[in-house]
Amino acid sequence: MADTSTPPTEPLHYAVDLTQADIEAIHSFLNEQISPMAGDGAFGSPEQRAARALSSLVRTATARAEVMLTRLAENPDDRHRTEHVHTLRQSWQSLVEAAEEWADTPGFDRRRWREVDADPASAALRHRLVAKQRAETSATTTKA
């Protein structure tokens, strides 16, 4: 995993390629979108409560992603590596799902803020399983 202060510019495909800069960038973008909503409306209004709830979820997903990224960087051969990568992926997916609501907003990074596979091996396994399911479905449909 690269440790850079700015997010790479190439498209992101795997959770293992995430950087601290990626997490900070999507977190900042989301905060820029959410903050104005939290100040709009009366104290305790449904809009303000929704904005505060979303802000809390973003903070939690960001913190979890940062912890997993740190664990993976500090102990790349940890026996819990697979768990850490999957937790990092899940946290990233939560941030991406939230950010996609503002995909048409300037600053949204389509190349990096996207759904990812855990790593190349997981992606290959998923592709094989999908191909197997399609073949089985096709064989079943052909027999009928």
C-alpha positions in Angstrom: 0.0 0.0 0.0 1.3 3.3 -1.0 1.6 6.1 1.6 1.1 9.4 -0.2 -0.1 12.8 0.8 -2.3 13.2 -2.3 -4.5 10.6 -3.8 -3.2 8.8 -6.9 -4.8 9.7 -10.2 -5.2 6.3 -11.7 -8.6 4.5 -11.3 -9.0 2.6 -8.1 -9.8 -1.1 -8.3 -8.7 -2.8 -5.1 -9.0 -1.9 -1.4 -5.4 -2.9 -0.9 -4.5 0.1 -3.2 -6.3 2.7 -1.0 -4.2 5.4 0.5 -4.7 7.7 3.5 -5.0 10.5 1.0 -8.0 8.7 -0.6 -9.8 8.4 2.7 -9.0 12.0 3.7 -10.2 13.3 0.3 -13.6 11.5 0.3 -14.1 12.4 4.0 -13.4 16.1 3.2 -15.7 16.0 0.2 -18.5 14.5 2.2 -18.1 17.0 5.0 -18.3 19.9 2.5 -21.6 18.5 1.3 -23.1 17.7 4.7 -22.0 20.7 6.7 -24.3 23.2 5.1 -27.3 21.0 5.6 -26.5 20.7 9.4 -26.7 24.5 9.7 -29.9 24.9 7.6 -33.2 24.8 9.3 -34.3 25.0 12.8 -32.4 23.2 15.6 -33.7 19.7 15.8 -35.4 19.8 12.4 -35.6 16.6 10.4 -33.1 18.0 7.9 -30.6 18.9 10.6 -31.0 15.5 12.3 -30.5 13.7 9.0 -27.4 15.7 8.3 -26.0 15.0 11.8 -26.8 11.3 11.4 -25.1 11.1 8.0 -22.1 13.1 9.4 -21.8 10.5 12.2 -21.9 7.6 9.8 -19.2 9.2 7.6 -17.0 9.8 10.7 -17.4 6.2 11.8 -16.6 4.7 8.3 -13.7 7.1 7.9 -12.2 6.1 11.3 -12.7 2.4 10.7 -11.0 2.7 7.2 -8.1 4.7 8.7 -7.6 2.1 11.5 -7.6 -0.8 9.0 -5.2 1.0 6.6 -2.8 1.6 9.5 -3.0 -2.0 10.6 -2.3 -3.2 7.1 0.6 -0.9 6.7 2.2 -1.7 10.1 1.7 -5.5 9.9 1.4 -6.6 6.2 1.8 -10.3 7.2 -0.7 -10.2 10.1 -2.8 -13.4 10.3 -5.9 -11.1 10.3 -4.9 -9.4 7.1 -7.9 -10.8 5.1 -10.3 -9.5 7.8 -8.6 -6.1 7.8 -8.8 -5.8 4.0 -12.5 -6.8 4.0 -13.2 -4.3 6.8 -11.3 -1.6 4.9 -13.3 -2.5 1.8 -16.6 -2.3 3.6 -15.8 1.1 5.2 -14.7 2.4 1.8 -17.9 1.2 0.2 -19.9 3.0 2.8 -18.1 6.3 2.0 -18.4 5.8 -1.7 -22.2 5.1 -1.5 -22.6 8.3 0.5 -20.5 10.3 -1.9 -22.3 9.0 -5.0 -25.3 11.1 -4.0 -23.1 14.1 -5.1 -21.6 12.5 -8.2 -22.6 15.5 -10.3 -20.9 17.9 -7.9 -17.6 19.5 -8.7 -14.8 17.8 -6.8 -16.3 14.3 -7.0 -13.5 11.9 -8.1 -15.0 9.3 -10.4 -11.7 7.6 -11.0 -11.0 6.9 -7.3 -14.3 7.0 -5.5 -15.8 3.8 -6.8 -16.6 0.3 -5.5 -13.6 -1.9 -5.2 -12.7 -5.6 -4.8 -10.6 -6.5 -1.8 -7.6 -7.5 -3.8 -6.8 -9.1 -7.2 -7.2 -12.6 -5.9 -10.7 -11.9 -4.5 -11.6 -10.2 -7.8 -10.5 -13.3 -9.8 -12.4 -15.6 -7.5 -15.6 -13.5 -7.8 -15.3 -13.4 -11.6 -14.9 -17.2 -11.7 -17.9 -17.7 -9.5 -20.0 -15.4 -11.6 -18.9 -17.2 -14.8 -19.8 -20.5 -13.2 -23.2 -19.3 -12.2 -23.9 -18.0 -15.7 -22.8 -21.3 -17.2 -25.0 -23.2 -14.9 -28.0 -20.9 -15.6 -27.4 -21.2 -19.3 -27.2 -25.0 -19.1 -30.4 -25.1 -17.1 -32.2 -22.8 -19.5 -31.0 -24.8 -22.5 -32.4 -28.1 -21.1 -35.8 -26.5 -20.4 
